[in-house]
Amino acid sequence: MKLITEEERAALVTRPMRRQSPVRTMLMNMNVNDILMVEPKDWTWKTATPAFLCRRVEKETDRRFECEAVLQPPLGWVIRRVG
């Protein structure tokens, strides 16, 4: 255990103390114009794409995202925070 500074804390990716998807954690820690590449191995939901999670986060917060599917290898999704 050790004490850390506010700058060190800001550099850490954190999540609330509850069960939460790693993708949602990354969405909540993104700054405006950050881009996240989600690969199929990172996405375990069978009935929805990451765009579904983006829309849910948009309803709960003031954040806005653009979600696109990648059609060539490596396959996956690209998410950009726009607001």
Number of C-alpha atoms within 10 A of each C-alpha: 3 3 7 8 7 8 8 9 11 10 8 9 11 12 15 7 6 6 7 10 15 12 17 16 14 14 21 17 14 16 14 12 12 13 17 16 18 18 14 13 8 12 16 12 10 6 6 10 16 21 17 12 15 21 16 12 17 14 11 8 10 8 18 16 20 14 20 14 15 14 9 7 6 11 14 19 19 17 20 19 19 13 12
